[in-house]
């Protein structure tokens, strides 16, 4: 009877029951690398810069039209400093397709407005506009860092990082004390802290003169002395406040990782690391995409809706005598994005038979979208079976998952934009607890299996 159940039922098992001590050691080594990456990559620009650094160390060179492309050639193209595409040329012609993994490196955050600095009652603040889907109340009273660039009229780009180093100051958004919050606590969560209320406290000491806005002037003088910028330079700046938490192991057993930006740098690192670890010359050309703007719909020149990906692929197709249309038609893409992990503290939003669980491996999500699968690419049965076979052949621990109860909500990834290019695409990635919060949590086991799954797809013999 038990043999029949094992044979006929879909049985998920805790991943730690399926691996040996040797693989646990490999798992821990991988997660240490990931934790270091996440600590250093606080914005999409920093994630791309670090990815290029790691790629060049592994023998990748910047793609130039006309450069020699032969099996095994490793190349990359950076898109405006905020997105990145890498490729390892395969044995087969690109007309037979490529193996693609796509993730995004942007994450929810607080962007400074273009005229952000103001003084009120002798305190200086930055006005912000939140980026991506956040619960606004989670972002008050947590330490913040400031990262980004300021583009001067001269064309010079000034990099700004404040709060990352131990000796740096940090910033905060204040909240009401409970003694005076009688009215605030009766409001809904979305009303208690508003978007316009997410103002970052940045200074309090007045400049030594008798004019107005003396604290604002003192703050600007510090910025001018440190970075050579004036208030007008904010108009052409991209400055972002991100949580200042260090990436840490979570739990007495150290089995989890807590940090800012798991969504989706945990999958971005998995596919980047897999790209760097490809064994020899792959059967098909392997492509890794680190995209921007997914959290706001993949818009803009650095998002997956732009033509940047087509431009890159068309260039390498033309140089190898392949048709871009045929390449896309025969390609396979893993949209490597996180999924929600079942949280026993909030079981009412989940349908447990179809949810991802912590430590059960890489989550395969056949469709995402909102309610009636709206906005989803909905991978075909054949595509799911293809990935199942690859994972089975390579002992990748995985699980099927969805995004909560049918009418509870939903979400999106870059999958539909890849599918719109006539590329067979499926979502697969790491389950996350507290997704989009300033401090998210993932399982080490699931992180490692996502890397192992992408690497298996890259190394598959087609």
Secondary structure, DSSP 4 states (H G I P E B T S, - for coil): -HHHHHHHS-----GGGS--HHHHHHHHHHHHHHHHHHHH--SHHHHHHHHHHHHHHTT-EE--TT----TT-EEEEEETTTEEEEEE--SS-GGG-EEEEEEE----EEEEEEEEEEEETTEEEEEEEEESS--GGGGTTS-EEEEEEEE-TTS-EEEEEESSSTTS--BB-----GGG-TTGGGS-HHHHS-GGG--EEEE-PPPSSSSS-HHHHHHHHHHHHHH---GGGGGGEEEEEEE-PPPEEESTT--EEEES-HHHHHHHHHHHHHHHT--SS-SSEEEEEEES-GGGTS-STTSTTSSHHHHHHHHHHHHTT--HHHHHHT-EEEE---EEBP-GGGGGG--GGGSB-TTS-EEEES--EETTTBT-----HHHHHHHHHHHHHTT--EEE--SSSTTT-EE--SHHHHHTTT-EEEEEE-EEESTTSSSEEEEHHHHHHHHHHHHHHHH---
